[in-house]
């Protein structure tokens, strides 16, 4: 099956004519043309009224060719198709619209590590090609130039990083998931959204919520609700402060949000705000040891507390110091560390 992408952008192209946003302003006219796909020179999307030998699937979004190759289109607003079947050979998907749909495809067995996932319907929802490439490395997807012809008959190699000349069929991309990633940032810096974005395309994720529900605190409850609504529906949520056990028992990626609320809970549990703080140090030691031995990928969010005002109370200063030391120790044991400022990650 030969899949020709004459255009890879959204309906208005990228850059969008007349748009002066930062994303569009940084690209030459006609950089990416509106999306269009032609299969074997005769089949156009949506896949209906097909020539002999072709079969429509997923309500016209999927196509099975004469040789058994399978192609799926998943544009903006379309849900993951129901039903089973073998994995698709090629998936053309709008990853700027709910990238967790790729995780759902993988969870349903409709895409695997040998599926070629190509980001399409690209536009100014992402600020640059460089930012897009950064995200696709986490998600195990690639982009191709307009005019690329993909061959669903190319052997589907596992875990092969794309290395190609322009317009050649790329190989399926391996997801770049560091074993341990620590994201630091101030309040409302975008650190939680960055963490969620990193794991969006994973089929299985456990979200570890360490903070209180917010009963009696309307502002905090609103924050908790916003985080829940933003998380992919297929993720599992665990509410606990026993991070050591969760890390030791994990078999799928973890997202811990966050270490600041965990440490505050530990202070509460041991009465350490005004009392003996030695148990807090022991809990931190145990967490660092578990972090070092983590088997599953883990992304943790923590507050950067060293650049604000000096707390007015002794207990506040003790908490600040304890969290700063914990961040430093975990950073030393992490493959990836970044400071998130105004939604922009600065790798450390």
C-alpha angles and dihedrals in degrees: 000000000000113000114195116196105198089173134017104184135090123274094284096041128238115299093034111226112257094008115131099188119131092254096052095038091060095058133072120247112277094016090146124009126215114287118275130157131192122187119209089341093285111061122077130186133290090054104231134123089029130187119253114290096032125100127198119227137180095026095306096316094095130060133193115199131213091265094049097259114145130213128186129193117200110180127178115304096015119125123225107274118254124235133055133260133133119310117278117253094219129021120190105195140170099236093177087070111066101326088197086081086078089056089051091051090052092045090052092050093245092118129031138172090287095052114107105229113196122187110228139167088054121180146138094308083097119053099228147349087256093057090047091052090050091057095043091057088063093044100047095241137121140206126225131198122256109275096037117144114210120204114212088193094068109112109264104236119197122237095357119151111225113258112168148135116252113287094015119123107266123221122244110280123237114231111248103222116162113216091235125021124176120195117194128188148134127264113305091002094133095251095132093048090049091052092049091048092055092059099033096111096047115113093218126031132161113211110206111205111196100175131089123267092248099242108174093010110090096186094051091044089054090053092050091049092050091052092050093050092049095052120093112262094232094060119103117233124211121185109203146118092215094099094156093064094042092053094045093050099040119122097170132045117294129212112197114195106206148002094185093060090042092055092046089053090049090052088052094047093053098036087239099149091086101002141058111330098189092098089056090056090050092052090050091050090052092049093051090049092051091047090054091053098042113143099187123057112269132193116192129190120210138172119251101225103170100083103055134080119303108262113252096224133062091234091051091051091048091053092047092051093046093050092045091053091046092051090050093050095047092046089056089056097045132098091209130030127171139172111222115213123174089344093307119115116221109198113226 
